[in-house]
Structure formats: structure tokens, C-alpha cells
Amino acid sequence: MQFSGYKCRNRQNYLYIKVIALLALIFHCITLKSQNRSFLTLPIIQSENIKESSSENLNLTSDYNHILKIYNKLVNARGDFRYRIPDLYLKDMEGYVAFIDYNTNDIIFEKKAYDTCLKYGDSALAFLLAHELTHYYEKHAWKASFAKKNSDLKIGEKLFYFDDQLINETEADYLGAFLCFTAGFGIFDDGYNLISDLYQAYELPDSLYGYPSKNERKELLKRSAAMVKSLAVVFDFANYLSVTGDFEESYLCYRNILNYYQSRELYNNLGVTAVSSAMSYFSPTELQFKYVNELDVKYNGAKSVSMRNKLLEQAIAQFNAAINLDPDYAPAYLNKANAYALLNEYKKSTFYLNEEALPIALKNKDKFQKTVLDISILQGIIDAKEGRIDEARNAFQKAAELGSELGKENLTYLNNPELFQNAISIKNNPSYMKEKVNGMSLEKFYEELIVDEDNMVELNEDFTIFQDNSHPDLYQILLLHQKSKKKYKAFLITPENYTGKTNLGLKVGDDTEKLKMLYGNPANIVDTTLGQYWNYGNFLVIIERNLIKQWIYYETQILSF
């Protein structure tokens, strides 16, 4: 009896322990699932009440088509096609706002979040989508995946419980916002208001496990927006410096951005800047044809040959980086071929033109229409250099007939080599110092030299970018300071939708014919993905769809204090 009773009590204890163990296992699995969900899905928020309807997939609706267009712009702007791009779904569910599910490699956007974003426009939708894409590109889920595969080791357990999700969320906000900027959605600085609306729409408490509090997140978003604005300034400055012939400084700007954010366009632009810098070390007789826009010539014999070759090799490395991100990015192959042509390696140049750049550009002709023309022009230059004059003439003629100014210029030189002139060296024009934008002039700025030191960007020990943000609605001023030479280069930029006029009467919305009538032909024209820059020497005009969008006055000064 004692034995039987003992057995019974032990059996009860055994059953009790088994139930407790089972409950503990269930609780652990629920907790584990929740924690894995946080890492492996990386949602923007995570509600405790997840709601899903029976007909949750909304991918056949107009709302889905709307966000898909935005999503595709973001993906193309990033230009990283080394891995499969996540599929996008719009679903009638409630709990996460938006998230990336690494089990299926999908990005899910919730209908409630979509509706909440509408009052802020496409930039808000782009901001949330870019946030999730950034999680993917930056591989924020690697730790949870690694911990799961190595859960039997102590390091796997430690990794699992080491919470770096706060860092990931902040980085996704910051880099995602810059992705929105590069995709053409501007800088979304209403993120803190959007977060408030999302918390209200989802009826969330101010504090969520694994996330900053609502107020902390709003403050982080404000700071992220400020950081993105700073990065955007460096990006714009890089473009302006490249157009005005400051290639080495432009190179520093692009390289500075690459410390935080990588894309095929940035690598490509960095390479183009290196090529442009290399071209300034050629003698005039070596550059009879127009490869790219030419500015100051710094030819100095053998030393220049060594310098330009080094720069061209750097450029090729940057083009290779762009190609590694997107093997179907035709401009990078073209620019690589251009660099090899400048190195007089015409066999390699022809290969990258005809075997790489041309097939890709023709396959995507709507996307790379200008690239197709430029391929023809570079092939014409190679033909001319190797003595195939008729082939060169046909190539330039074809490009000229399709509207290429570069084709026309090269055809003119080929037919009339005696008209060849040295590259134009842009000179300072003091009259532009007195031009005003809403009451501000470069002359006045240099007298006062007031800048916002809290938002300066140090490119290296010698170069620093400053801004004057005192009247952002009236004008913008960017200043590049070179400490070693006490040199300052200032850019006075009109705001968008500027209603004022230049001293000669040019205004926003005028066409290029009026620009030519008032100012004549520019010293050089630089094409961009959106339009063109026309440079008149201290006066830079930004053109989109043959209409004036903005203009910039710039001036270099040597100042001693």
C-alpha cells in the first residue's frame, strides 16, 4: 500500500510536472515566436492585437497599383539587384503597419496604414516602404537568423537576447528617408506627425516592447530628417561642384555619402567625377573630340599622364562597383568604356560598348535612350582615333539627327578640324556678385559671412561645407571652405517656385530659347537624369523639360581674417 501510494503520489507529481513543463514550453514558444517575429519580420510597429480578415490580399486593387509604382521607384533608385527584390503585398490586416517577412522574402503593407498615409501624399507611403526596404538592404535580420541556426551554442543564445532592434529601426528611418530623397520624393519631414497618426489609428500605447517610446521615436525622426537634409546638401553640392569644374571636391562629396549609403548611381557619379577630373590633365590636342564637358586644362607633361591614368583607374573601379550592384545598368558600362578610351585602350572600350552597354541599353531603350546615343558617339570617337573617318562621321551624324548636341559638336569638328578651339576655361564674372535672390546677393553674403556652424559637414581635414539656413523659404546658400588655401566657394540658390527675375529678366518657367536670347550660349551643358545644367560662368541654370526650374549664382573668394 505504501508502495502503491508512493507510486500514485509520484504519478500525480509526474503529471503535475508534465503539465507545468508543457505550459512553460507553450509560453516559451509563444515568446520565441513573438521575438522571432520582431526580428524576422522587422515591422514598423507591433500591436498586441493582430487582426486579419478572410480576404486579406488586396493586390488586385487600385490602391495596390498606387503603392507599387512608388515601390518600384524606390527599388530603381537604390539600384541594388544582387539579390531578389522582395515582392510587395497590400493586405487587409492590422497590427504591424508594414513589415518585411524574411520567411517568404515579402514586404507587407497594411490597408489601415495606407489610408493613414494618404493625407501626407506619396512621400509618406514612400517613407514607410523605404523603411522596410532598408531593413532588407542593410540585412538587419541576419542576427536572428544566425542565432536560430546556432541555438545549441552559447553564442547563439546570447545573440538572440541581445536586442539591437532599436538601432535597426533608427537606421531604417534615416537611410530609408535618404532613399526617398534619391528616388525623387523629396525629404519627408512629417515623419513625427505620421507616427502620431499611426499610433492613434492602431490604438497603440505610447510604449511598445522592442521599440522607442512614441515621443522618443518622434524625436528620433526629427533628428533623422535633419541628418537626411545634411546628406542631401552634400549630394546636391557634389552635383554643383562637378558642373562648375571642381571635380576633386565633388569626388570628396560623393565619397562622403558612400560612407553612409550605397547605390549604383552614387558609384557611377563618383566614377564620372574621377573621369572628368582626369580629363583636365590632358593636353588640348589630345581632346579634339568631346568626350564629356570640358573645363579647366591643367596639362603638365608626364606628371599629368600619371595623374590622369590614376584617376581613370579609380573611375573604372567605381563603375565596376555600380555594375556589381546592378548588372543591367547600361550607363556604368558606357562610362567604363569611356574611361578605357581615354586610356587609349580601344579594344577594351569597344568590347564594353558593343558587348555590354549596347545590348542592355537597346533592351531597355525607353529607360536608356540617351545612353544609346552616347554609345554611338563614343564609338564614333574610337573610329576617328583609329582612322575610320567615314564610320565616325556616320556615328556622329546619326546622334546629331536624333538631337544630340554632343553629336553635332563632334561632327562639326570632324568636318572642320580647323575650327577646333581649346577647352573653355570659365572665368569669374563680377556682375553676378550683385545679382539678388529675395534681397540676398553673394556680395552681401561675403561681407557678412554668416553660416550655421551646427550643420557643417567636414569632408576631410581641409574641406568643410557650411550652410546659411536663416531664410530657407527665400534662398539657400552653400559654402565650401578650403582651410589650407583660405578659399571659399559660395552658391546662392533660388528656392523652388521662385517668383523673382534675374537682372536681365529671366524667370522660372521660361524656355531655353529665351535663356539663349538673354544670355547667349552657355560655356558648357551637363546632362542629368532629370534635365540639364547650363553653365554661364558664375551663373548656373537648372533646366527640366526645356524649362527654367532654378538658377544658382556662385563665386570663389580668397579671404584672410
C-alpha positions as CSV (number, residue, x, y, z in Angstrom):
1,M,0.0,0.0,0.0
2,Q,2.8,2.3,0.9
3,F,4.4,1.4,-2.3
4,S,1.2,2.0,-4.3
5,G,0.6,5.3,-2.5
6,Y,4.1,6.3,-3.2
7,K,3.6,5.4,-6.8
8,C,0.4,7.3,-7.0
9,R,1.8,10.4,-5.4
10,N,4.8,10.3,-7.8
11,R,2.5,9.8,-10.7
12,Q,0.5,12.9,-9.6
13,N,3.7,14.8,-9.2
14,Y,4.8,13.5,-12.6
15,L,1.6,14.6,-14.2
16,Y,1.8,18.0,-12.5
17,I,5.4,18.5,-13.6
18,K,4.4,17.4,-17.1
19,V,1.6,20.0,-17.3
20,I,3.8,22.7,-15.9
21,A,6.5,21.8,-18.4
22,L,4.0,21.8,-21.2
23,L,2.7,25.2,-20.2
24,A,6.2,26.5,-19.9
25,L,7.0,25.1,-23.4
26,I,3.9,26.7,-24.9
27,F,4.8,30.1,-23.2
28,H,8.4,29.8,-24.4
29,C,7.2,29.1,-27.9
30,I,4.8,32.0,-27.9
31,T,7.6,34.3,-26.5
32,L,10.1,32.8,-29.0
33,K,7.6,33.4,-31.9
34,S,7.0,36.9,-30.7
35,Q,10.7,37.7,-30.5
36,N,11.4,36.0,-33.8
37,R,8.5,37.9,-35.3
38,S,10.1,41.1,-34.2
39,F,13.4,40.2,-35.8
40,L,12.4,38.2,-38.8
41,T,9.6,40.4,-39.9
42,L,11.0,43.8,-38.7
43,P,7.7,45.6,-38.6
44,I,7.5,49.4,-38.2
45,I,5.3,48.8,-35.1
46,Q,3.9,45.7,-33.5
47,S,0.4,45.8,-32.0
48,E,-0.6,43.2,-29.4
49,N,-3.9,42.8,-31.2
50,I,-3.3,41.3,-34.7
51,K,-6.3,41.4,-37.0
52,E,-6.6,39.6,-40.3
53,S,-9.7,39.2,-42.5
54,S,-10.5,36.2,-44.7
55,S,-9.9,38.2,-47.8
56,E,-6.7,39.9,-46.9
57,N,-4.9,40.1,-50.2
58,L,-5.6,43.5,-51.9
59,N,-3.1,43.2,-54.8
60,L,-5.7,43.5,-57.5
61,T,-6.9,46.9,-56.3
62,S,-6.1,50.5,-57.5
63,D,-4.6,51.2,-54.0
64,Y,-2.1,48.4,-54.6
65,N,-1.2,49.8,-58.1
66,H,-0.6,53.1,-56.4
67,I,1.9,51.9,-53.9
68,L,3.6,49.5,-56.4
69,K,4.6,52.5,-58.6
70,I,6.1,54.2,-55.6
71,Y,7.9,50.9,-54.5
72,N,9.4,50.4,-58.0
73,K,10.8,53.9,-58.0
74,L,12.5,53.2,-54.6
75,V,13.9,49.9,-55.8
76,N,15.3,51.5,-59.0
77,A,16.7,54.5,-57.1
78,R,18.7,52.1,-54.8
79,G,19.8,50.1,-57.9
80,D,21.0,47.1,-55.9
81,F,19.9,44.0,-57.8
82,R,22.4,41.5,-56.5
83,Y,19.6,39.6,-54.7
84,R,16.0,39.0,-55.4
85,I,13.9,42.1,-54.7
86,P,11.1,41.4,-52.1
87,D,7.6,41.1,-53.5
88,L,5.1,43.7,-52.3
89,Y,1.6,42.9,-50.9
90,L,-1.2,45.2,-49.7
91,K,-3.2,43.3,-47.1
92,D,-6.4,43.9,-45.2
93,M,-4.8,43.2,-41.8
94,E,-4.0,45.2,-38.8
95,G,-1.1,45.0,-36.4
96,Y,2.3,45.9,-38.0
97,V,1.7,48.9,-40.3
98,A,4.3,47.5,-42.7
99,F,6.9,44.7,-42.4
100,I,9.3,42.5,-44.3
101,D,8.8,38.8,-43.7
102,Y,12.2,37.0,-44.2
103,N,10.5,33.6,-44.2
104,T,8.9,34.5,-47.6
105,N,11.0,37.5,-48.5
106,D,7.9,39.6,-48.9
107,I,7.1,43.2,-47.9
108,I,3.6,43.6,-46.5
109,F,1.8,46.9,-46.4
110,E,-1.4,47.2,-44.4
111,K,-4.5,48.9,-45.7
112,K,-5.0,50.8,-42.5
113,A,-1.5,52.2,-42.8
114,Y,-2.1,53.1,-46.4
115,D,-5.3,55.0,-45.5
116,T,-3.5,56.8,-42.7
117,C,-0.7,57.9,-45.1
118,L,-2.9,59.4,-47.8
119,K,-3.3,62.9,-46.2
120,Y,0.5,63.2,-46.3
121,G,0.8,62.2,-50.0
122,D,3.1,59.8,-51.8
123,S,6.2,60.9,-49.8
124,A,4.6,59.3,-46.6
125,L,4.0,56.0,-48.5
126,A,7.5,56.1,-49.9
127,F,8.9,56.7,-46.4
128,L,7.3,53.6,-44.9
129,L,8.1,51.4,-47.9
130,A,11.7,52.7,-47.9
131,H,12.0,51.9,-44.2
132,E,11.2,48.2,-44.9
133,L,13.5,48.1,-48.0
134,T,16.3,49.5,-45.9
135,H,15.9,46.6,-43.4
136,Y,16.4,44.3,-46.4
137,Y,19.3,46.1,-48.0
138,E,21.1,46.5,-44.7
139,K,20.5,42.9,-43.7
140,H,19.1,43.7,-40.3
141,A,17.6,40.2,-39.8
142,W,20.9,38.4,-40.1
143,K,21.4,38.1,-36.3
144,A,18.1,36.4,-35.6
145,S,18.7,34.0,-38.4
146,F,22.2,33.3,-37.2
147,A,21.0,32.8,-33.6
148,K,18.3,30.4,-34.7
149,K,20.7,28.2,-36.7
150,N,23.1,28.1,-33.8
151,S,20.7,27.9,-30.9
152,D,22.6,25.0,-29.4
153,L,25.6,27.2,-28.8
154,K,26.1,29.8,-26.1
155,I,26.9,32.5,-28.7
156,G,23.5,31.8,-30.4
157,E,21.7,32.2,-27.1
158,K,23.5,35.5,-26.3
159,L,22.9,36.9,-29.8
160,F,19.2,36.0,-29.6
161,Y,18.7,38.0,-26.4
162,F,21.0,40.9,-27.4
163,D,18.4,43.5,-28.5
164,D,19.7,45.8,-31.3
165,Q,16.3,46.4,-32.9
166,L,16.3,50.0,-31.7
167,I,19.4,50.6,-33.7
168,N,18.0,48.9,-36.7
169,E,14.7,50.9,-36.5
170,T,16.6,54.2,-36.3
171,E,18.9,53.3,-39.2
172,A,15.9,52.2,-41.3
173,D,14.3,55.6,-40.6
174,Y,17.5,57.5,-41.6
175,L,18.7,55.6,-44.6
176,G,15.1,55.0,-45.8
177,A,14.5,58.7,-45.8
178,F,17.6,59.3,-47.9
179,L,16.4,56.6,-50.3
180,C,13.1,58.6,-50.7
181,F,15.1,61.7,-51.5
182,T,17.2,60.0,-54.2
183,A,14.0,58.5,-55.7
184,G,12.6,61.9,-56.2
185,F,10.1,62.1,-53.3
186,G,11.9,64.9,-51.5
187,I,12.7,65.0,-47.8
188,F,9.8,63.7,-45.7
189,D,10.0,65.8,-42.6
190,D,6.5,65.0,-41.3
191,G,7.5,61.6,-40.0
192,Y,6.9,62.5,-36.4
193,N,3.3,63.6,-37.2
194,L,2.8,60.4,-39.3
195,I,3.9,58.3,-36.3
196,S,1.4,60.0,-34.0
197,D,-1.4,59.3,-36.5
198,L,-0.4,55.7,-36.9
199,Y,-0.3,55.2,-33.1
200,Q,-3.8,56.7,-32.9
201,A,-5.2,54.7,-35.8
202,Y,-3.9,51.5,-34.4
203,E,-4.9,52.4,-30.8
204,L,-1.4,51.7,-29.5
205,P,0.1,52.6,-26.1
206,D,2.9,55.1,-26.1
207,S,5.4,52.3,-25.2
208,L,5.9,49.1,-27.2
209,Y,8.3,46.4,-26.4
210,G,11.4,46.4,-28.6
211,Y,10.8,50.0,-29.8
212,P,11.5,53.5,-28.7
213,S,8.5,55.2,-27.0
214,K,6.3,57.2,-29.2
215,N,7.8,60.5,-28.0
216,E,11.3,59.2,-28.4
217,R,10.5,57.9,-31.8
218,K,9.1,61.3,-32.9
219,E,12.2,63.0,-31.6
220,L,14.4,60.4,-33.4
221,L,12.5,61.0,-36.7
222,K,13.1,64.8,-36.3
223,R,16.8,64.2,-35.9
224,S,16.8,61.7,-38.8
225,A,15.2,64.3,-41.0
226,A,17.9,66.8,-40.1
227,M,20.6,64.2,-40.9
228,V,19.0,63.4,-44.2
229,K,18.8,67.1,-45.1
230,S,22.5,67.3,-44.3
231,L,23.3,64.3,-46.6
232,A,21.0,65.8,-49.3
233,V,23.0,69.0,-49.1
234,V,26.3,67.1,-49.7
235,F,24.6,65.3,-52.6
236,D,23.4,68.5,-54.3
237,F,26.8,70.2,-53.6
238,A,28.6,67.3,-55.3
239,N,26.5,67.8,-58.4
240,Y,27.1,71.6,-58.4
241,L,30.8,71.2,-57.9
242,S,31.1,68.7,-60.7
243,V,29.3,71.1,-63.1
244,T,31.4,74.0,-62.2
245,G,34.7,72.1,-62.7
246,D,35.6,71.4,-59.1
247,F,36.0,67.7,-59.7
248,E,38.3,66.8,-56.8
249,E,35.9,68.5,-54.3
250,S,32.9,66.8,-56.0
251,Y,34.7,63.5,-55.6
252,L,35.1,64.1,-51.9
253,C,31.4,64.8,-51.5
254,Y,30.2,61.6,-53.3
255,R,32.7,59.6,-51.3
256,N,31.4,61.1,-48.1
257,I,27.9,60.0,-48.9
258,L,29.1,56.5,-49.7
259,N,30.2,56.2,-46.1
260,Y,26.5,56.0,-45.1
261,Y,24.6,55.0,-48.2
262,Q,25.5,53.0,-51.3
263,S,23.7,52.9,-54.7
264,R,24.7,52.3,-58.3
265,E,24.1,56.0,-59.2
266,L,26.4,57.1,-56.4
267,Y,29.2,54.8,-57.6
268,N,28.6,55.8,-61.2
269,N,28.6,59.5,-60.3
270,L,31.8,59.1,-58.3
271,G,33.4,57.4,-61.4
272,V,32.2,60.1,-63.8
273,T,33.7,62.8,-61.5
274,A,37.0,60.9,-61.5
275,V,36.9,60.8,-65.3
276,S,36.1,64.5,-65.5
277,S,39.0,65.3,-63.2
278,A,41.3,63.1,-65.3
279,M,40.4,64.9,-68.4
280,S,41.7,68.2,-67.0
281,Y,45.2,66.6,-67.2
282,F,45.0,66.0,-71.0
283,S,46.6,68.5,-73.4
284,P,44.2,70.3,-75.7
285,T,45.4,68.4,-78.8
286,E,44.6,65.1,-77.1
287,L,40.9,66.0,-76.6
288,Q,39.9,67.3,-80.0
289,F,36.6,65.4,-79.7
290,K,34.0,66.0,-77.0
291,Y,34.0,63.0,-74.6
292,V,32.4,65.0,-71.8
293,N,32.1,68.7,-70.9
294,E,35.5,70.2,-70.7
295,L,36.5,73.0,-68.2
296,D,40.0,74.0,-67.0
297,V,43.1,72.3,-68.5
298,K,45.9,71.5,-66.2
299,Y,48.3,69.7,-68.6
300,N,51.9,69.4,-67.3
301,G,53.6,66.7,-69.3
302,A,54.5,63.3,-67.9
303,K,53.2,64.2,-64.4
304,S,49.8,64.8,-65.8
305,V,49.8,61.5,-67.7
306,S,50.5,59.7,-64.4
307,M,47.8,61.6,-62.5
308,R,45.1,61.2,-65.2
309,N,45.8,57.4,-65.5
310,K,45.5,57.0,-61.8
311,L,42.2,58.9,-61.8
312,L,40.9,56.8,-64.7
313,E,41.7,53.6,-63.0
314,Q,39.9,54.8,-59.9
315,A,36.9,55.6,-62.1
316,I,36.9,52.1,-63.6
317,A,36.8,50.7,-60.0
318,Q,33.7,52.8,-59.2
319,F,32.0,51.8,-62.4
320,N,32.6,48.1,-61.5
321,A,31.0,48.7,-58.1
322,A,27.9,50.1,-59.8
323,I,27.8,47.1,-62.2
324,N,28.1,44.7,-59.3
325,L,25.0,46.3,-57.7
326,D,23.1,46.2,-61.0
327,P,24.5,44.1,-63.9
328,D,21.8,45.7,-66.2
329,Y,22.9,49.3,-65.6
330,A,23.9,50.4,-69.1
331,P,25.4,53.9,-68.2
332,A,28.1,52.3,-66.0
333,Y,29.3,50.1,-68.9
334,L,29.3,53.1,-71.2
335,N,31.3,55.2,-68.7
336,K,33.7,52.3,-68.2
337,A,34.2,52.1,-71.9
338,N,34.7,55.9,-72.0
339,A,37.5,55.6,-69.3
340,Y,39.2,52.9,-71.3
341,A,39.0,55.0,-74.5
342,L,40.7,57.9,-72.6
343,L,43.4,55.4,-71.6
344,N,43.8,54.6,-75.4
345,E,42.7,51.0,-74.8
346,Y,40.3,51.0,-77.7
347,K,39.9,47.2,-77.8
348,K,38.6,47.0,-74.3
349,S,36.5,50.2,-74.8
350,T,34.8,48.7,-77.9
351,F,34.1,45.4,-76.1
352,Y,32.3,47.2,-73.2
353,L,30.4,49.3,-75.7
354,N,29.2,46.6,-78.1
355,E,29.1,43.5,-75.9
356,E,27.8,45.0,-72.6
357,A,26.4,48.6,-72.9
358,L,24.6,48.4,-76.2
359,P,22.6,45.2,-75.7
360,I,21.4,46.3,-72.3
361,A,20.5,49.8,-73.5
362,L,18.6,48.5,-76.6
363,K,16.7,46.0,-74.4
364,N,15.6,49.0,-72.2
365,K,15.6,51.7,-74.8
366,D,12.9,53.8,-73.1
367,K,15.0,53.8,-69.9
368,F,18.4,54.4,-71.6
369,Q,17.5,56.4,-74.7
370,K,20.3,58.9,-74.1
371,T,22.8,56.1,-73.3
372,V,22.1,54.6,-76.8
373,L,23.1,58.0,-78.4
374,D,26.2,58.3,-76.2
375,I,27.3,54.8,-77.2
376,S,27.1,55.8,-80.8
377,I,29.2,59.0,-80.1
378,L,31.9,57.2,-78.2
379,Q,32.1,54.6,-81.0
380,G,32.5,57.4,-83.4
381,I,35.4,58.8,-81.4
382,I,37.1,55.4,-81.3
383,D,36.6,55.1,-85.1
384,A,38.1,58.5,-85.7
385,K,41.0,57.8,-83.5
386,E,41.8,54.6,-85.4
387,G,41.4,56.2,-88.8
388,R,37.9,55.0,-89.7
389,I,36.7,58.5,-90.6
390,D,33.6,57.5,-92.6
391,E,32.3,55.3,-89.8
392,A,32.9,58.1,-87.3
393,R,31.1,60.6,-89.5
394,N,28.1,58.2,-89.7
395,A,28.0,57.7,-86.0
396,F,28.1,61.5,-85.2
397,Q,25.6,62.2,-87.9
398,K,23.2,59.6,-86.5
399,A,23.4,61.0,-83.0
400,A,23.1,64.6,-84.3
401,E,19.9,63.8,-86.2
402,L,18.4,62.4,-83.0
403,G,19.0,65.7,-81.2
404,S,22.4,65.1,-79.5
405,E,24.4,68.3,-79.0
406,L,27.5,66.2,-78.4
407,G,27.0,64.5,-81.7
408,K,26.6,67.9,-83.5
409,E,29.8,69.3,-81.9
410,N,31.9,66.2,-82.8
411,L,30.5,66.2,-86.4
412,T,31.4,69.8,-86.7
413,Y,35.0,69.2,-85.6
414,L,35.3,66.1,-87.8
415,N,34.2,68.0,-90.9
416,N,36.1,71.3,-90.0
417,P,39.1,70.5,-87.8
418,E,40.4,74.0,-88.3
419,L,37.6,75.3,-86.1
420,F,38.9,73.4,-83.1
421,Q,39.3,75.6,-80.0
422,N,40.8,74.8,-76.7
423,A,38.5,73.8,-73.9
424,I,36.7,76.7,-72.5
425,S,38.0,77.9,-69.2
426,I,35.2,79.5,-67.2
427,K,36.2,82.9,-65.8
428,N,34.6,84.7,-62.8
429,N,32.1,87.4,-63.8
430,P,31.9,90.1,-61.1
431,S,28.5,91.3,-62.3
432,Y,26.9,88.2,-60.9
433,M,28.1,89.2,-57.4
434,K,25.4,91.9,-57.4
435,E,22.5,89.7,-58.6
436,K,20.0,89.2,-55.8
437,V,17.6,86.4,-54.7
438,N,14.9,87.8,-52.5
439,G,17.3,90.6,-51.3
440,M,20.4,88.4,-50.8
441,S,23.5,88.7,-53.0
442,L,26.9,86.9,-53.0
443,E,28.5,90.3,-52.4
444,K,26.4,90.8,-49.3
445,F,27.0,87.2,-48.1
446,Y,30.8,87.6,-48.3
447,E,30.6,90.8,-46.4
448,E,28.6,89.2,-43.6
449,L,29.7,85.5,-43.9
450,I,27.0,84.2,-41.5
451,V,26.7,80.4,-41.6
452,D,25.1,77.7,-39.5
453,E,28.0,76.0,-37.8
454,D,25.8,73.4,-36.1
455,N,25.0,71.9,-39.6
456,M,28.5,71.9,-41.1
457,V,29.8,68.8,-42.9
458,E,33.6,68.0,-42.7
459,L,34.6,66.2,-45.9
460,N,38.2,65.9,-44.6
461,E,40.6,67.9,-42.6
462,D,40.9,70.5,-45.4
463,F,37.4,70.9,-46.8
464,T,34.2,71.8,-44.9
465,I,30.7,72.5,-46.2
466,F,28.7,75.3,-44.4
467,Q,25.1,76.4,-44.9
468,D,23.1,79.6,-44.4
469,N,19.7,78.4,-43.3
470,S,18.5,81.6,-41.9
471,H,15.8,82.2,-44.6
472,P,15.2,78.8,-46.3
473,D,12.0,80.0,-47.9
474,L,13.8,82.9,-49.6
475,Y,17.1,81.5,-50.7
476,Q,19.7,78.8,-49.9
477,I,23.4,79.4,-49.6
478,L,26.0,76.6,-49.6
479,L,29.7,77.4,-48.9
480,L,32.7,75.2,-49.4
481,H,35.7,76.3,-47.3
482,Q,39.2,75.0,-48.1
483,K,41.2,75.7,-45.0
484,S,44.8,75.3,-46.5
485,K,44.2,77.9,-49.2
486,K,41.7,80.1,-47.2
487,K,39.4,79.7,-50.2
488,Y,35.7,80.0,-50.1
489,K,33.2,79.0,-52.9
490,A,29.7,80.1,-52.3
491,F,26.5,79.1,-54.1
492,L,23.4,81.3,-53.8
493,I,20.4,79.2,-54.9
494,T,16.9,80.3,-55.7
495,P,14.0,78.5,-53.9
496,E,11.7,76.2,-55.8
497,N,8.8,78.1,-57.4
498,Y,10.8,81.4,-57.2
499,T,8.8,84.3,-58.5
500,G,11.6,86.8,-58.9
501,K,13.7,87.6,-62.0
502,T,17.3,88.0,-62.9
503,N,18.6,91.5,-63.8
504,L,18.1,90.6,-67.5
505,G,14.5,89.4,-66.9
506,L,14.8,85.6,-66.8
507,K,12.2,83.9,-64.6
508,V,11.2,80.3,-63.6
509,G,9.1,78.7,-66.4
510,D,10.9,80.5,-69.2
511,D,12.1,78.2,-72.0
512,T,15.7,77.6,-73.2
513,E,15.1,79.8,-76.3
514,K,14.5,82.8,-74.0
515,L,17.6,81.8,-72.0
516,K,19.7,81.9,-75.1
517,M,18.3,85.2,-76.2
518,L,19.1,86.8,-72.9
519,Y,22.4,85.2,-72.1
520,G,23.7,83.6,-75.3
521,N,25.2,80.1,-75.5
522,P,26.5,78.6,-72.2
523,A,30.1,77.8,-71.6
524,N,29.1,74.2,-71.1
525,I,26.0,72.0,-70.7
526,V,25.8,69.0,-68.4
527,D,23.1,66.4,-68.8
528,T,21.4,64.9,-65.7
529,T,18.7,62.2,-65.3
530,L,16.1,64.9,-64.8
531,G,17.3,67.6,-67.3
532,Q,20.4,69.8,-67.8
533,Y,22.7,72.3,-66.1
534,W,23.6,75.3,-68.3
535,N,26.8,77.0,-67.0
536,Y,27.5,80.6,-67.9
537,G,30.4,81.1,-65.5
538,N,29.2,82.2,-62.1
539,F,25.6,81.6,-63.3
540,L,24.2,78.1,-63.3
541,V,20.8,77.4,-64.7
542,I,18.9,74.2,-63.9
543,I,16.6,73.1,-66.7
544,E,13.9,70.4,-66.8
545,R,11.8,69.6,-69.9
546,N,13.4,72.6,-71.6
547,L,12.0,75.0,-69.0
548,I,13.9,77.0,-66.3
549,K,13.4,75.4,-62.9
550,Q,16.0,77.2,-60.7
551,W,19.3,79.1,-61.0
552,I,22.4,79.5,-58.9
553,Y,25.0,82.2,-58.6
554,Y,28.4,81.1,-57.5
555,E,31.7,82.8,-56.7
556,T,35.1,81.9,-55.4
557,Q,37.0,84.2,-53.0
558,I,40.3,84.1,-51.1
559,L,39.6,85.6,-47.7
560,S,42.0,86.3,-44.9
561,F,40.8,87.1,-41.4
